[in-house]
Amino acid sequence: MSKRTITSFFASRLADTASKKPRLDSPPDADAPPSPPTTHPSYPHPIAALPTSLLTLLDTSPPPAPHTITKPDLSITHYHFFPPPTARQLFLSLRSSLPFYRVTYTIKRDSLDTTVRTPRYTTVFGVDANSYFSGDSSHDARALLDSKTHKAVPGDRYRNCVCPPRPIPGCLEVLKNLVERETGETFNFVLVNYYASPSDSIAYHSDDEAFLGPNPTIASLSLGATRDFLMKHKEDKAQTLKLALTNGELLVMKGATQRKWLHSSTSIPIYSPTAVDTSIYTKRI
């Protein structure tokens, strides 16, 4: 399996800043006070907004150059989405503000119950297309409404949901909007994985649940340390792909990719004090 560094795919960009265009719908005002944190009864604590200085960097980052990889049943587009210094600041801001937790679950091993702790931290926001959060100016007052009736959802709709619906906080809404603007896709769900040590990882899997539809689009933004992103075809075992996802890279998977391919993020074999990172996944559910 040959290793390919994502940055090797990108053509060199001109340093002419005159071609830069604002990336945010509402460019930040450098003199404006910081935005208040996002609050909601479903949050364990208020979630801080991104600093105005960081919003300015996000708004003025050079436009990313897309590169597409195609293989049988595979459609991937990736971008050098944020410059490394900007991505680093973004990583530190999100790591300090988001409410991360380790998922635990129980499995049977030789008729004995065994508790498994996933080797990463996670936090999840959003709701499926059957519902939406009201647009009240106060996040605390945002109610969960039915997409068809526009009335409060039945109390038992998400009773057995592994990830109860939570509105997307402002710090992640900014990133979701940037990804949507660049890709032309619409997302309603954000999952953030935080790999707190070089040994943290995620095993081979695919986002192919029935409720996602036959050809879901998944966007993944990598922040922090470089990690190998591995892919293998579910049927043709000879078909593999290995990419080094670096700080600030955006990877978009679409088409039959989830139905036909598995993907994983590996541990880091050589320890470094900075070898921690975050992956932000956006999807339409």
Order of alpha helices (4+ residues) and beta strands (2+ residues): beta-alpha-beta-beta-alpha-beta-beta-beta-beta-beta-alpha-beta-beta-beta-beta-beta-beta-alpha-beta-beta
